[in-house]
Amino acid sequence: MTTESHEIGPTEWVGREEVGVGPWPGPWPDDPRYDPELLANGDRRNVVDAYRYWRREAIVSDVDSRRHPFHVAIENFQHDHNIGTVVRTANAFAAAEVHIVGRRRWNRRGAMVTDRYQHLRHHEDVSGLLTFCAESGLALVAVDNTPGSQPVETAELPRECLLLFGQEGPGLSAEAQSVAALVVSIAQFGTTRSINAGVAAGIVMHSWVRRHADLSQAW
């Protein structure tokens, strides 16, 4: 019997074409990673082909075996709509965990159901996040375009770190900036003073990947 729900997520469609695969043709594989319900009915989930027909817990376990040692956190004191995008991108880069700081509830629409495969942790406030960093031996890297920040393009991001992003509009809280081991900013050349928090998170995560990830392991 299957242990997960297979409802279709918002990215299970590309234009008007249904993505994924239909029922498994021929004899079923003798492998506990495969889900009988998916084998029988097809797999239309938003997963890479290597994970087609796999149970959700089997996918998470496989990603766990090769997750990267960086964490991502975003402040959520004003119910930021960017969190879903941050979660989706963190999943794409196999981040160890995503930390939500502040409000527990967040808009999952932008995550496109990737939160099913990404470890999430909640902290009531920045103090709780700092305690986690200290106990886990993670360097706190704040991302904000404040005076004194280092360009992420040239800064040396620690391998084991937690990348902290603020909210759309106000940016990082003063408390977060004051305790960060490193504050980095993204080079900009246009008229706006900042960029979308979800976009910023993707840029900085990719900067970490370029420096530290084994690119031969990418799909």
ZIJO-V194749 format. One record per residue. N is the residue number from 1. SS is DSSP state (alpha for helix, beta for strand, coil for the rest). NEAR is the number of other ideal C-beta (glycine too) atoms within 12 Angstrom. D_CENTER is the distance of its C-alpha to the mean C-alpha in whole Angstrom. Layout:
# ZIJO-V194749
n=[N | N]
ss=[SS | SS]
near=[NEAR | NEAR]
d_center=[D_CENTER | D_CENTER]
This chain:
# ZIJO-V194749
n=[1 | 2 | 3 | 4 | 5 | 6 | 7 | 8 | 9 | 10 | 11 | 12 | 13 | 14 | 15 | 16 | 17 | 18 | 19 | 20 | 21 | 22 | 23 | 24 | 25 | 26 | 27 | 28 | 29 | 30 | 31 | 32 | 33 | 34 | 35 | 36 | 37 | 38 | 39 | 40 | 41 | 42 | 43 | 44 | 45 | 46 | 47 | 48 | 49 | 50 | 51 | 52 | 53 | 54 | 55 | 56 | 57 | 58 | 59 | 60 | 61 | 62 | 63 | 64 | 65 | 66 | 67 | 68 | 69 | 70 | 71 | 72 | 73 | 74 | 75 | 76 | 77 | 78 | 79 | 80 | 81 | 82 | 83 | 84 | 85 | 86 | 87 | 88 | 89 | 90 | 91 | 92 | 93 | 94 | 95 | 96 | 97 | 98 | 99 | 100 | 101 | 102 | 103 | 104 | 105 | 106 | 107 | 108 | 109 | 110 | 111 | 112 | 113 | 114 | 115 | 116 | 117 | 118 | 119 | 120 | 121 | 122 | 123 | 124 | 125 | 126 | 127 | 128 | 129 | 130 | 131 | 132 | 133 | 134 | 135 | 136 | 137 | 138 | 139 | 140 | 141 | 142 | 143 | 144 | 145 | 146 | 147 | 148 | 149 | 150 | 151 | 152 | 153 | 154 | 155 | 156 | 157 | 158 | 159 | 160 | 161 | 162 | 163 | 164 | 165 | 166 | 167 | 168 | 169 | 170 | 171 | 172 | 173 | 174 | 175 | 176 | 177 | 178 | 179 | 180 | 181 | 182 | 183 | 184 | 185 | 186 | 187 | 188 | 189 | 190 | 191 | 192 | 193 | 194 | 195 | 196 | 197 | 198 | 199 | 200 | 201 | 202 | 203 | 204 | 205 | 206 | 207 | 208 | 209 | 210 | 211 | 212 | 213 | 214 | 215 | 216 | 217 | 218 | 219]
ss=[coil | coil | coil | coil | coil | coil | coil | coil | coil | coil | coil | coil | beta | beta | coil | coil | beta | beta | coil | coil | beta | coil | coil | coil | coil | coil | coil | coil | coil | coil | coil | coil | coil | beta | coil | alpha | alpha | alpha | alpha | alpha | alpha | coil | beta | coil | coil | coil | coil | coil | alpha | alpha | alpha | coil | coil | beta | coil | alpha | alpha | alpha | alpha | alpha | alpha | alpha | alpha | alpha | coil | coil | coil | coil | coil | beta | beta | beta | beta | beta | beta | beta | coil | coil | coil | coil | coil | coil | alpha | alpha | alpha | alpha | alpha | alpha | alpha | alpha | alpha | alpha | coil | coil | coil | coil | coil | beta | beta | beta | beta | beta | coil | coil | coil | coil | coil | coil | alpha | alpha | alpha | coil | coil | alpha | alpha | alpha | coil | coil | coil | beta | beta | beta | beta | coil | coil | alpha | alpha | alpha | alpha | alpha | alpha | alpha | alpha | alpha | alpha | alpha | coil | coil | beta | beta | beta | beta | beta | coil | coil | coil | coil | coil | coil | beta | beta | coil | coil | coil | coil | coil | coil | coil | coil | coil | beta | beta | beta | beta | beta | coil | beta | coil | coil | coil | beta | coil | coil | alpha | alpha | alpha | alpha | alpha | alpha | coil | coil | beta | beta | beta | beta | coil | coil | coil | coil | coil | coil | coil | coil | coil | coil | coil | alpha | alpha | alpha | alpha | alpha | alpha | alpha | alpha | alpha | alpha | alpha | alpha | alpha | alpha | alpha | alpha | coil | coil | alpha | alpha | alpha | coil | coil]
near=[7 | 20 | 16 | 23 | 15 | 28 | 13 | 19 | 26 | 20 | 24 | 21 | 16 | 12 | 7 | 6 | 9 | 17 | 23 | 26 | 21 | 16 | 18 | 22 | 12 | 7 | 9 | 17 | 17 | 9 | 15 | 15 | 22 | 24 | 32 | 24 | 24 | 33 | 27 | 17 | 19 | 22 | 35 | 26 | 37 | 31 | 36 | 21 | 14 | 16 | 28 | 27 | 35 | 35 | 31 | 30 | 19 | 26 | 31 | 27 | 18 | 21 | 32 | 18 | 12 | 19 | 25 | 33 | 26 | 38 | 42 | 49 | 51 | 54 | 43 | 38 | 27 | 22 | 20 | 34 | 23 | 36 | 44 | 35 | 34 | 51 | 42 | 34 | 37 | 45 | 38 | 31 | 38 | 36 | 43 | 32 | 34 | 44 | 43 | 41 | 43 | 30 | 20 | 17 | 14 | 31 | 25 | 24 | 20 | 31 | 32 | 27 | 28 | 37 | 30 | 28 | 36 | 36 | 25 | 32 | 27 | 24 | 30 | 20 | 23 | 32 | 18 | 22 | 40 | 29 | 20 | 26 | 34 | 16 | 11 | 22 | 16 | 32 | 29 | 39 | 40 | 44 | 47 | 36 | 28 | 24 | 9 | 15 | 25 | 26 | 21 | 32 | 19 | 14 | 26 | 19 | 37 | 24 | 20 | 21 | 36 | 47 | 53 | 47 | 54 | 41 | 35 | 28 | 17 | 21 | 32 | 39 | 30 | 16 | 22 | 39 | 30 | 18 | 24 | 35 | 27 | 28 | 33 | 37 | 33 | 34 | 19 | 18 | 7 | 9 | 7 | 12 | 13 | 25 | 26 | 25 | 39 | 32 | 23 | 38 | 44 | 32 | 30 | 47 | 43 | 28 | 31 | 37 | 27 | 17 | 22 | 23 | 24 | 12 | 13 | 7 | 17 | 16 | 14]
d_center=[29 | 26 | 23 | 21 | 21 | 21 | 21 | 20 | 17 | 17 | 16 | 19 | 21 | 22 | 24 | 27 | 26 | 25 | 22 | 22 | 25 | 28 | 30 | 30 | 34 | 36 | 36 | 33 | 31 | 32 | 29 | 27 | 23 | 25 | 25 | 28 | 27 | 25 | 28 | 31 | 29 | 26 | 23 | 21 | 18 | 15 | 14 | 16 | 19 | 19 | 18 | 21 | 23 | 21 | 20 | 17 | 17 | 18 | 15 | 13 | 16 | 16 | 12 | 13 | 16 | 14 | 11 | 11 | 13 | 10 | 9 | 7 | 9 | 11 | 14 | 15 | 19 | 20 | 17 | 15 | 14 | 12 | 9 | 9 | 8 | 5 | 3 | 5 | 4 | 2 | 4 | 7 | 7 | 7 | 6 | 9 | 7 | 6 | 9 | 11 | 15 | 17 | 18 | 16 | 16 | 14 | 14 | 12 | 14 | 11 | 9 | 11 | 11 | 8 | 8 | 11 | 10 | 7 | 9 | 9 | 12 | 14 | 16 | 19 | 20 | 19 | 22 | 20 | 17 | 19 | 21 | 18 | 18 | 21 | 21 | 19 | 20 | 17 | 18 | 17 | 16 | 16 | 16 | 19 | 22 | 24 | 27 | 27 | 24 | 23 | 22 | 19 | 21 | 23 | 22 | 21 | 18 | 18 | 17 | 16 | 14 | 12 | 11 | 12 | 12 | 15 | 16 | 17 | 21 | 22 | 19 | 18 | 21 | 24 | 23 | 20 | 22 | 25 | 23 | 21 | 22 | 21 | 20 | 19 | 19 | 19 | 22 | 23 | 27 | 27 | 29 | 26 | 25 | 21 | 18 | 16 | 13 | 10 | 12 | 13 | 9 | 9 | 12 | 12 | 9 | 11 | 14 | 13 | 13 | 16 | 18 | 17 | 15 | 18 | 18 | 20 | 17 | 16 | 16]
